Amino acid sequence: MIRRTLLAALASLGLAGAAEAQTLRIGLREDPDILDPTLARTFVGRIVFASLCDKLFDINERLEIVPQLATGYAWEDPKTLRITLREGVRFHDGEAMDAEAVRYSLNRHLTMQGSFRRSEIGTMEAAEVVDPRTIRIRLKAPSSPFLSQLTDRAGMIVSPKAAEAAGRNFGNAPVCAGPYRLVERVAQDRIVVERFPDYWDAGRVHIPRITFLPIPDNTVRLANLQSGALEMVQTIEPDDIKTVQRNSRLKVVAYDELGYQSIVLNIGNGPRANTAFARDPRIRAAFELAIDRQAISQVVYEGVYAPTAQPIPPASPFHVPGFAPEGRDVARARALLREAGVTGPVPVEMTVPNNPDLRQVGEVIQAMVQEAGFALKLNAMEFASSLQAANRGDFETYLVAWSGRVDPDGNTWTFIHSQGGQNDGKYANPEVDRLLDEARVETDAAARRALYAKVFEISLRQDRSRIYLWHRKNIVAHTARLSGFLPIADGLIRPQGLRLN
């Protein structure tokens, strides 16, 4: 905090700006977790990866899948994908990025202990090198979302030489084929990357250095942008939009994201799931019925965020329009608790990432559910630590967001399926598993949407496995001197095309 304030003071005197004229300083909401695309799971980490690790494919502003390290693809049959690769691509260590490197990276994502990519590309049976510029991927079954998974971390290609040498410490010094290479990382303070001169698309990379600064406090992050200590912030709060708009030296862009805010419920992950709340869906239903999503959005986010009861956003063709939030009903919630045999306040703990707006959300929920008969305790944690706690089952409920994926499978399977890599609550229902697996192979959009509708009815209404709260907006603010920022619904800051004038 002291360092951030000092940065702002120096910038106001014109001292910091002169020293870092060729550096783009980006304020992040949290400190990323490990910088290993196989093991990482934070959204802010994906922003850093956008500078470090190119993917086989990317998405554009129309949410179309476009080549990046690949030049194209073709389905030889419903279970065989052939991908052609760019020539002359080098990793940051000088090694060639070729089909063997792709084969190695995909197998690493699929088999490495602790991989969060395994459930994303789990339908892959084998990756075969056809020639240095061609890779053939064989699937166990047809998979509608498979190609879309290669537009994110599952499609990031790492240097086999560096990965083998570093082992599980690869995240301390990742070596990829992105526009920038890592210079240093100081946990909870900064991540510094510098332009990679041999980048395959170097003509679109204009800024020599980027420094990512984790600043959890929204007010401090905005103050540093206003003072000139930052050139860009990953996000501001909705109630700060007008403040930025009144400043002629700043610009703000607000646009819909692909993800959601939710509450994960620990139903079966370890000893902390040994509670009445975890065992009885009527108690979880009462908890959800005590929450007024619209009121929270209004109080904390100026009403900007759209309430939801599902993980698929309205802009998606797979959104289920009839599956809407139930209205707040305290009387029904109390009746459900009586039906469940509850005689006193139900103790529940909620883990909340330690930043001001989510702490406020937690406090509003705490007051709402108290009226229905819950004694909610809030446990504020640093974000990366909260993810680790959730993964090992050290939570009862967890207020957490997901940035979203262009295919609905990326918002559902890994969180709801019993084998999902990010199913932290360990929810399991064989019928839900079957429907999610069927949705993965279904190619007709209407039929897939109908399958997701069934999933939601069972997992969210019947089993009460998770609570979805609202779909958020990406709200990016930056100095007017910065040009070339392309807003895409995944919320990433792509450095290609950015210029500081």
VENRATA-V175856 format. One record per run of one state. SS is the DSSP state (hx for helix, st for strand, lp for the rest). FROM is the first residue (numbers start at 1). TO is the last residue. If there is no record, write none. Layout:
SS_FROM_TO, SS_FROM_TO
This chain:
lp_1_1, hx_2_12, lp_13_14, hx_15_19, lp_20_22, st_23_28, lp_29_42, hx_43_52, lp_53_54, st_55_55, lp_56_56, st_57_59, lp_60_64, st_65_67, lp_68_69, st_70_77, lp_78_79, st_80_85, lp_86_89, st_90_90, lp_91_95, st_96_96, lp_97_98, hx_99_111, lp_112_123, st_124_131, lp_132_133, st_134_139, lp_140_145, hx_146_149, lp_150_152, hx_153_155, st_156_156, lp_157_159, hx_160_172, lp_173_179, st_180_186, lp_187_189, st_190_195, lp_196_201, hx_202_204, lp_205_208, st_209_214, lp_215_217, hx_218_227, lp_228_231, st_232_233, lp_234_237, hx_238_245, lp_246_249, st_250_256, lp_257_259, st_260_265, lp_266_270, hx_271_273, lp_274_275, hx_276_279, lp_280_280, hx_281_289, lp_290_292, hx_293_301, lp_302_305, st_306_307, lp_308_329, hx_330_339, lp_340_345, st_346_353, lp_354_355, hx_356_370, lp_371_373, st_374_381, lp_382_382, hx_383_391, lp_392_396, st_397_402, lp_403_408, hx_409_416, lp_417_429, hx_430_441, lp_442_444, hx_445_462, lp_463_465, st_466_471, lp_472_472, st_473_479, lp_480_481, st_482_483, lp_484_498, st_499_500, lp_501_501
